[in-house]
Amino acid sequence: MDHHAELAAFVQAARDRSFSAAARHLDLTPSAVSKLVSRLENRLEVRLFTRQARAVLLTEEGQSYLPTAQAAVDAMAAALEHGTALRDTISGTLRIHTMLTFARHQVVPWLPEFLQRYPNLKVDLMIGPQYVDVFDDGVDIAIHSGPLPDSTLIARTIAASRWITCASPSYLAKRGIPRHPQDLSSHSCIGFTFKSDWNVWPFTNPMAEAIHVRPAYAITTTQGEVARDLALDGFGIVRLAEFHIGTDLLNGRLIPVLTDYQDPCKEPIQLIYPSRKNISPRIRAFCDFLQSKVAQQNWAK
C-alpha cells in the first residue's frame, strides 16, 4: 500500500482545510484524497478530521499526529531530491574489467581526459585475458572482444577489429615472407597458451574459400601484449587484433603478411554491463566517452 500517498493527502488537507483544495495541489480528485485520508484513519483506528460542509478540521488526534506526518512527508521529499541528485551526479568509483591489450592501447591513453572531464570520479581498472562474469565482484562494466556466453547481461558493440597476421621486418628478412597460409608450417609462430579460437588462424583464398590453419607454435603465452613484444623482437609471426597493433602497423614495426588471404571477418568489441534499466551515470558517461574515442580510430573504420 502507498502509505506515503496517505500521509501526503492528510498533510495537504490539514494545510488547506479542504479535500478539494488538497486535490488540486496533489493533482488528484477530491474523492481520491478523501479515500486516502479515510484509509489512513482506518489503519490508525482514529479520526483525524471532522468533516464539515465547507471545510475539514483537524481533531485533537489529528493535530497531535500532524507534526509526525509532516516530518515523514518532508523526509520522503528530501530522499527523492537526493535520489535525483545521484542520478545527475557522476562520482564514486568506476570498476572496469578488460583485456590488458585493450586497456594499454585504447583505454589508458584516454583516461586522463576522461577523469579531467569528471573530477569526482575514480577508476579501478581490473585486467584479465579473457571474458569472465565478474559482476558479482563489484565490477560496473567489462570491455571484451569476441563471442560471449549466453547470459542476461547487456552487451553493447562499440566497434569491430580485424585480426592481422604479421611479423617484424627483421624476422621476415631472416626467414622470408610466407606466400600461402600453408607456408606457416615452416615458420616460427607465436600463439596463446590457453584454449581459444584465437589459436586457429582463419584465412580466405581468392575464391572466397575458407582456410583454417593451426600453427605448430614455437612459443605461446597467456598475454597478447607478450606475444606482441615477441613479434617486435623478431621471434616469429603472430596474429593479433588490429586495435592492439594498429600503431605498430602504421609505423612499420610490424609488417602484415598473407594479405591476399586476409580474413574479412571482424571481431566485435563489446561493452558489457548488468542491466539496460537505471544505468549508473558513471557507467553511461564512460560508455559514451569510450565509444566516441573508438570511433575516431583508424582500426575501427
C-alpha positions in Angstrom: 0.0 0.0 0.0 1.1 3.6 -0.7 1.4 4.9 2.8 3.3 8.0 1.5 0.3 9.0 -0.6 -2.0 8.7 2.5 0.3 10.9 4.6 0.7 13.4 1.8 -3.1 13.7 1.4 -3.5 14.1 5.1 -0.9 16.8 5.4 -2.1 18.7 2.4 -5.7 18.5 3.6 -4.7 19.7 7.0 -2.9 22.7 5.4 -5.8 23.6 3.0 -8.6 22.6 5.4 -10.3 21.2 2.3 -10.2 17.9 0.4 -11.0 19.8 -2.8 -8.1 22.2 -2.4 -5.7 19.4 -1.4 -6.8 17.5 -4.5 -5.8 20.5 -6.7 -2.4 20.7 -5.1 -1.8 16.9 -5.4 -3.3 16.6 -8.9 -5.9 14.2 -7.6 -9.7 14.1 -7.4 -11.4 15.2 -4.1 -12.8 11.7 -3.8 -9.3 10.2 -4.1 -8.0 12.5 -1.3 -10.9 11.6 0.8 -10.3 7.8 0.3 -6.6 8.2 1.1 -7.4 10.0 4.4 -10.1 7.5 5.3 -7.7 4.7 4.6 -5.1 6.3 6.9 -7.7 6.8 9.6 -8.8 3.2 9.4 -5.2 2.0 9.7 -4.6 4.2 12.7 -8.1 3.5 14.1 -8.6 7.1 14.9 -10.5 10.0 13.3 -8.1 12.7 12.1 -10.6 15.2 10.7 -14.1 16.5 11.4 -15.8 16.7 8.1 -18.0 19.9 7.7 -19.9 21.2 4.7 -17.3 23.7 3.6 -14.1 22.6 5.4 -12.4 19.7 7.2 -10.9 20.5 10.6 -8.3 18.5 12.5 -9.5 16.6 15.5 -7.2 16.7 18.6 -5.8 13.4 17.5 -5.2 14.9 14.0 -3.4 17.9 15.5 -1.2 15.6 17.6 -0.4 13.4 14.5 0.3 16.2 12.1 3.9 17.0 13.1 4.9 13.4 12.7 3.2 13.0 9.4 4.7 16.3 8.1 8.2 15.1 9.1 7.6 11.9 7.2 6.4 13.7 4.1 9.4 16.1 4.3 11.8 13.2 4.7 10.4 11.5 1.6 10.7 14.7 -0.4 14.3 15.1 0.7 15.0 11.4 -0.2 13.6 11.9 -3.7 15.5 15.1 -4.2 18.7 13.4 -3.1 18.0 10.5 -5.5 17.6 12.9 -8.4 21.0 14.4 -7.5 22.5 10.9 -7.5 21.1 10.4 -11.0 22.7 13.5 -12.3 26.0 13.4 -10.4 28.9 11.4 -11.9 31.0 10.4 -9.0 32.2 7.4 -7.0 34.4 4.6 -8.3 34.0 3.1 -11.8 35.2 -0.5 -11.8 36.2 -1.7 -15.3 37.3 -5.2 -16.3 39.1 -5.6 -19.7 42.0 -7.2 -21.5 45.5 -5.9 -20.9 45.9 -5.2 -24.7 42.7 -3.0 -24.9 43.5 -1.3 -21.6 47.0 -0.4 -22.5 46.5 0.6 -26.2 42.9 2.1 -26.0 41.7 2.9 -22.5 44.7 4.1 -20.6 45.7 6.8 -23.2 42.3 8.4 -22.8 41.8 8.1 -19.1 43.4 11.4 -18.2 40.9 13.2 -20.4 38.0 11.2 -19.0 39.0 11.9 -15.4 39.6 15.6 -16.1 36.1 15.7 -17.5 34.7 14.0 -14.4 36.9 15.1 -11.5 34.7 13.4 -8.8 35.2 10.0 -10.4 37.8 7.4 -9.7 38.6 4.4 -11.9 39.6 0.9 -10.8 41.0 -0.9 -13.8 40.9 -4.7 -13.5 42.8 -6.8 -16.1 42.0 -10.3 -17.4 43.0 -12.0 -20.7 39.5 -13.5 -21.4 36.0 -12.5 -20.5 34.6 -14.0 -17.3 31.4 -12.9 -15.4 33.0 -10.6 -12.8 29.9 -8.6 -11.9 29.4 -10.4 -8.6 32.8 -9.0 -7.6 31.5 -5.4 -7.9 32.6 -4.7 -11.5 30.5 -2.0 -13.2 31.4 -2.6 -16.8 33.5 -5.1 -18.8 35.2 -4.5 -22.2 36.0 -7.6 -24.2 36.2 -8.9 -27.8 34.9 -12.0 -29.4 31.8 -14.2 -28.8 30.3 -14.1 -25.3 28.5 -16.9 -23.5 24.7 -16.6 -23.2 23.7 -14.6 -20.2 21.2 -11.9 -19.0 23.9 -9.2 -19.3 23.7 -6.4 -21.7 26.4 -6.3 -24.5 26.8 -3.1 -26.5 29.0 -3.3 -29.5 31.2 -0.2 -29.9 33.4 -1.3 -32.8 34.9 -4.3 -34.6 38.5 -5.1 -35.2 40.3 -7.3 -37.8 43.0 -9.8 -36.8 46.2 -9.2 -38.7 48.9 -11.9 -39.4 52.2 -10.1 -39.2 55.9 -10.1 -38.3 58.8 -7.7 -37.7 60.9 -6.6 -40.7 63.9 -8.3 -39.1 62.1 -11.7 -38.9 60.9 -11.5 -42.5 64.4 -10.5 -43.7 65.8 -13.5 -42.0 63.2 -16.2 -42.6 61.4 -15.0 -45.7 57.8 -13.9 -46.4 55.1 -16.7 -46.4 53.1 -16.7 -49.7 50.4 -19.1 -48.7 48.8 -20.0 -45.3 50.3 -23.5 -45.5 53.8 -21.9 -45.6 53.3 -21.1 -41.9 54.3 -24.7 -41.1 57.9 -23.8 -41.9 57.9 -20.6 -39.8 58.2 -19.8 -36.1 54.7 -18.7 -34.9 53.6 -17.2 -31.7 50.2 -18.2 -30.1 48.3 -18.4 -26.9 48.7 -20.9 -24.1 45.0 -21.0 -23.1 42.3 -22.8 -25.1 40.9 -20.3 -27.5 39.5 -19.9 -31.1 42.3 -17.4 -31.4 44.8 -20.3 -31.8 43.2 -21.3 -35.1 44.1 -18.8 -37.8 41.4 -18.3 -40.4 42.2 -17.1 -44.0 40.2 -16.7 -47.2 41.6 -17.6 -50.6 40.9 -15.5 -53.7 37.9 -17.8 -54.5 36.4 -16.8 -51.1 37.0 -20.3 -49.7 37.9 -20.6 -46.0 41.3 -21.9 -44.9 42.0 -22.7 -41.3 45.5 -23.2 -40.0 46.6 -24.2 -36.5 50.3 -23.4 -36.5 52.8 -25.5 -34.6 53.7 -22.7 -32.2 57.3 -22.1 -31.4 56.3 -20.1 -28.4 53.0 -19.5 -26.6 51.9 -17.0 -23.9 48.9 -16.1 -21.9 49.1 -12.4 -22.8 48.7 -10.8 -26.1 51.0 -8.0 -25.0 53.8 -10.5 -24.6 53.0 -12.0 -28.0 53.3 -8.5 -29.5 56.7 -8.0 -27.8 58.0 -11.3 -29.0 57.0 -10.4 -32.6 58.5 -7.0 -32.3 61.8 -8.6 -31.2 61.8 -10.8 -34.3 60.8 -14.2 -32.7 58.2 -15.1 -35.3 54.9 -14.5 -36.9 51.9 -13.5 -34.8 48.2 -12.9 -35.3 46.8 -10.1 -33.2 43.8 -7.7 -33.2 44.3 -4.5 -35.1 43.2 -2.4 -32.1 46.2 -3.9 -30.4 48.9 -3.4 -33.1 47.5 -0.6 -35.2 50.2 1.8 -34.3 52.9 -0.8 -35.0 51.5 -1.4 -38.4 51.3 2.3 -39.2 55.0 2.9 -38.3 56.3 -0.3 -40.0 57.4 -2.0 -36.8 55.2 -4.9 -37.8 54.5 -5.9 -41.4 51.3 -7.7 -42.5 51.7 -11.0 -44.3 49.4 -13.2 -46.3 47.3 -10.1 -47.1 45.8 -11.8 -50.2 44.3 -14.3 -47.7 43.1 -11.8 -45.1 40.1 -13.0 -43.3 37.4 -10.4 -44.0 35.6 -11.0 -40.7 35.9 -8.6 -37.8 35.7 -9.3 -34.2 33.3 -7.1 -32.2 34.5 -5.0 -29.2 31.7 -5.1 -26.6 30.8 -3.1 -23.5 29.1 -5.4 -21.1 27.1 -4.3 -18.1 24.4 -5.9 -15.9 21.2 -4.1 -16.9 19.7 -1.8 -19.5 17.5 -0.1 -16.9 18.6 2.6 -14.4 22.2 2.6 -15.6 24.5 4.4 -13.3 25.5 7.9 -14.5 29.2 6.9 -14.3 28.7 3.8 -16.5 26.7 5.8 -19.0 29.3 8.6 -19.1 32.2 6.1 -19.7 30.3 4.1 -22.4 29.6 7.3 -24.3 33.1 8.6 -23.9 34.8 5.4 -24.9 32.5 4.9 -28.0 33.3 8.4 -29.2 37.0 7.8 -28.8 37.0 4.4 -30.5 35.0 5.8 -33.4 38.0 8.1 -34.2 40.5 5.3 -34.6 41.6 4.0 -38.0 41.2 0.4 -37.0 37.5 0.9 -36.1 36.6 2.4 -39.5 
